[in-house]
Amino acid sequence: MAVPKKKTSKGKRNQRHATWKAKAAVAAQRAMSIGKSVLSGRAQGFVYPVAETDDSES
């Protein structure tokens, strides 16, 4: 099993954690933007399923 040769500094650990948190914030913002565009009907280039109505069977 691989073992690190030296202890990672607190600064490096905090930097890695901050990067991970920033990626999550960007992904959440992107998801919110896509959701808003889908709900408003302005979505272009984004494929999503559209529920079919049962009016055609009547």
Rosetta blueprint (number, residue, H / E / L):
1 M L
2 A L
3 V L
4 P L
5 K L
6 K L
7 K L
8 T L
9 S L
10 K H
11 G H
12 K H
13 R H
14 N H
15 Q H
16 R H
17 H H
18 A H
19 T H
20 W H
21 K H
22 A H
23 K H
24 A H
25 A H
26 V H
27 A H
28 A H
29 Q H
30 R H
31 A H
32 M H
33 S H
34 I H
35 G H
36 K H
37 S H
38 V H
39 L H
40 S H
41 G L
42 R L
43 A L
44 Q L
45 G L
46 F L
47 V L
48 Y L
49 P L
50 V L
51 A L
52 E L
53 T L
54 D H
55 D H
56 S H
57 E H
58 S L
